[in-house]
Amino acid sequence: MQAQLLELRTQNYQLSDDLRKNTTELNAVRLKTSAYFLFTWIGCLSGVCAQEVDALLSENEMLQGKLHSQEDDFRLQNSTLMQELSKLCTQIEELQHEIKELKDGKGLQAESSRPISISVEGELLRLQTENTALQKKMTGMLMLVIVVENQHFQRHFLDEMYLVMATHHQWRYFFFYVTKKPARCRLVKIHYFCTRTKIDEIQQRKEEELKSLNIRIQNLQGDLLSANQVTHPDVACPVMRSIACQSAVSQEQVESILTENDALRTNLVALEQIQTVKTQEMNLLRDQNMALNVELQQRRTEQESFLAQRDDLNSQLQEVNRANSRLLEQLTELDQWKDRLQQELEEAKKTADKRKAMLDELAMEIITEKSRHKEELSDVRLQHEKEVLGVRARYEKELRGLHEDKNRTEEEIRSQLRDEKARNKELEGLQQCVEELQAHVQSMEDTKGWFERRLKDAEVHDQLHFHIDLFGKASDIDGLNLQLTEVEKERDVHIETIGKLKQEIKDTVDGQRILEKKGSSALKDLKRQLQLERKRADKLQERLQEILTNTKTRTGLEELVLSEISSPSPKQQRGDSSSVSSFSYGEIMKEGATSQSINKSASGSPQSQRPADLSDDEVGELFQRLAEVQQEKWMLEEKVKHLEVSCSSMADDICKKSAIIETYVMDSRIGNVLSLGDIPYILYTWVFGNSHRMVFQYRSFSRNVNICSYFKYSAFGKYSDPLTFSTFYYSLILKWIKK
């Protein structure tokens, strides 16, 4: 039974290690699913989520395959354990049957030899039958407890894995659930180990009582033989009294065994109640699983609606591209008109030589107008710089108090959008003014006549101003094109650095996985070595038990054993009662000493001498070997514990680092996705109005902040003039339309 218990404990330790590994894998899967869920949500908003969804589906299938493989392995292990337990139970029953047959044979011989000991032998047979019945009940209880615990553990593990895979969207709830479940499993295991230790103690007591009863029966038989030989009644009376006393003691022992049996039955009832409570918990978990499946279907319908919205946005983009093509055609017409105006300018220069006097007067007027225009420009620049400083301060305050005053920032952003719309409307009004001027020029050309001189002078004046503005705008557009190319180059460099960082992250994750595999292989090797050392120690213990069963060698070994028991080593004091290494030689020697003291007190046999085959040196060598083996076992167990602690700490560090890396990568992706779509949102609201304001509410704030920061570092550095700034802004919009 002790060997069976040792094997069951080793198997239980292996199963607990598998459970720890599975829990770590479950936590990692939950973190990954939560990160991927956030990423898919942002991707659906931005309209670029098809590839990420495919990757998530493939990873989900891989995880399901791993789950099925782990379930198959667990079922195989469970089936092998059940087969081994059934074999052990059959062997125990066969041994008990043989013991019964031997005891029955002894009883028949005693009946034929001595008719006086009929009552004593009847009591002995009754005690033996009760003992066998109790042993059968104990084995049945052990089997029931082991089978119920194993089935409950299997169901609990499988249901938990299915729940995690089915409800990866609600990772917070399951994280809270899984942190509490191992505590319950540990409590059940502790209760199971306590019951098993109690059962072992009861079996040991029963064996000791059986030994003591056998010794007393032998003594009684000897006394009866001596009483039969003696004919005096004075000698027979004390013998009968001693027999009656011993029978009373045996009856008391039987009553104590029956009380222990009742206590074990109460424990069985408590275990059945625990099983019913756990079945109720399983039903609750199944209901939660159904509710989460319904939520998953709702999320899928929402995803389909987002895909439909994406298709609508693509159709709107196509319409915008068509409008851009129309604007390009208008620009080509404007270029043709500019060439025609240049030809007219050359003709005007020829006529300008004849009218120098008028031109001098016009030059004086132009100088005055330029000075006035410069003054106005300086005033406008100062006002614009003041506005820029005010806007910068306002945005800094808004960024500092972003989490506290969200409503206020939204109102300010809306006001800015209205200002931008007003500016766009002003630009449209300026375009209309230009068209009206062109129409006026054409009407003036039609109405030529005696007003020809004044009209030509006015046309020359307007054309000069117009061409000066055109040349300035063309130079500004070239500078802005250069800046845009530089910005695009910087964006490409950032994209390359992001790819390199992703590759480095993948390399580090692969290295960590390799290290974990190496650590697991080293742990397996150490466990194998531990099992080999345990087998060797068990063989040595069996040999020592065989030596100790010989009554001749006990007297020589008592002093050494008692010295070890009185002065235990610190490692033995620290040994765990549930571990395999704590089952040391000292406990066996204690049992041997107690049984020997019982034998001496009951029989009063003289001290035996040592056999001739074992000497003091050999016994000392055996003790030295035993001490060395025990020390090696302790060292190996300490190494295994240290490796387990280091592996768990490494796994925690890896999980934390992977979570930090994933959050960094997600932030960088979100920043890139949102910064690329800043300017198009302004044009989108200008073209389609405010109908889609709620869809882009989350993106509008980040766009405005990015636009302001971009113009802060790029636009206002070179183009502080409001007119050049407006041309720069308009050219950016046109370039985005072309793309």
C-alpha angles and dihedrals in degrees: 000000000000091000090049091050091050091052091047091050092051090049090048091052090051091050091049090052090051089050091052091051092049091049091052090049090049092052091050091049091050092052091048093048092049092050092047091048091056091046093051091048092054091043091054090053093050094044097240106101109109097096094044091051091052091050091050092050092051092049090048090054091049091052091049090053091051090050093052091049092050091049091052091050091050092050092050091051091049093050092049091049091051092050092050091049092050091050091050092049092051091050091050092050092050091051091049090050091052091049090052092051091050092048092048090052091052091049093053092050091050092050092052093046103043125022091184094069094057095111094047092048091048089055090047092052091048091050091048092051091048090048092052091047090051091048090052090049091049093050090047090050091049091051092047093049093047094046094046092047092047094048092046091048091050094048092045093050095046094046092048092052092049091048092052093050094045097047106038091136092069099052096151094061093048093046089057090046096049093048089059099041098066089055090057091047090051092051091051091048092049090051090048092050091048091053091048092050090049090050090050091050091049091050091050090050091050092050091049091048091049090052092048091048091050090050092049091048090052090049090049091050090052091049090049091052091051090046092053091052091051113072099194117105092214090066095045095054098065090045091056090046091053089049091052092049092050091049089052090050090050090051090052090051090050090052091051090051090051091051090051089050090054090050090052090051090053089052089053091052090051090051091052090051090051089052092053091050091051092050088055089052090052091053090051090051091052091054090051089051091055091051091050091050089055090052090050091056090050090052090051091053089050089051091053090051090051090052090053090052089051090055090051091052091050090054090050090051090054090053090051090052089054090052089051091055089053091051090052090055089052090051091054089052089051090053090053090050089050091055091051090051090052090055090051089049091058090052090048091053090057091054092042092072091065093054105051095137093056090046092053090055090046090049091055090050090047091052091052091047091049092052090049090046092051091051090051090047092051090050091048091048092051091049090046093050089049090050091048092051090048091049091049093050091046093051092047090053090046092050092050093049097036097120093046104043107035096145093053093050091050091054092049091049090051090051090051090051089052090051090051090050089050090051090050089051089050089053089052089050090052090051089052089050091053091050091049090051090051090051090048091051091051091049090050090051089053092050096056119148137100088350089064098111096052093043093051091049091051091046092051090050094050093044092053092054092044095051092046089054091046093053091048092050092048091053090047091051091052091052091049091050089055091050091050091052090051091050091049090051091051090050091053090050090051091049090052092050090050090052091050091050091050090051091049090050091051090049092051091048091050090049091050090050090052090050090050091051091050091049092049091050090050090049091051091051091050091049090052090050089049092053091050091050090048091052090050091049091049090052091051091048091051090050091050091048089053089051092047094049088065102088091210096067099046097081092056094050100043096087095052092046094048090049090053091048094048094047108035120183120251090246091058090050090053094046117118116240092221096050126092097236093058089067089089137165092263092069092051091049090049090054090048091050093050093048090047092051090050090050092050094047094047104041104021091213118172122260113276126223130237120268121251095239096067125055132190092259092054092049091049091050090051091053092048091051090048091052092048092049091048092050091049090051091051092048092050092049091050090050091050092050091048091050091049091051092047092048092050091049090048091051091050092049091049092050092049094047093046090051091051092048093048092050090049092050092047092050091050091048092048091049093051094046094050097042093055092060102048104107097037091064091063091051089044092056090044092054103035103025127224098316094109097042094115093052093054097035092110093048098044096071094050090045094054092048092050092047092052093047090047094051089043093061102029115021104040092045095072105006107052091144109101092220093051089043091054091049089049091051092047092049090052090054092049092050091051089051091053092052 
